Amino acid sequence: MMSLADNLSLYAYTPLPDALAMPVNSGRKFFDNKPFGDWQKSREAEQKIQVTIVNRIDKLMRA
């Protein structure tokens, strides 16, 4: 349960005391919904772009 509350604090900007008081079912619904999944996919895409840029800069520096 503490892990779920920690995740709610990080990803939903919920104060930790409120996240701890929230029913587990409500917290799970937040992470299982489509908007959160879409947000995760967009973050993954951003990270891939950042890795690609860093790799290109690394190749340029080695050349």
Secondary structure as GFF3:
##gff-version 3
##sequence-region A 1 63
A	DSSP	alpha_helix	2	11	.	.	.	ID=ss1
A	DSSP	alpha_helix	16	21	.	.	.	ID=ss2
A	DSSP	alpha_helix	24	32	.	.	.	ID=ss3
A	DSSP	alpha_helix	34	62	.	.	.	ID=ss4
###
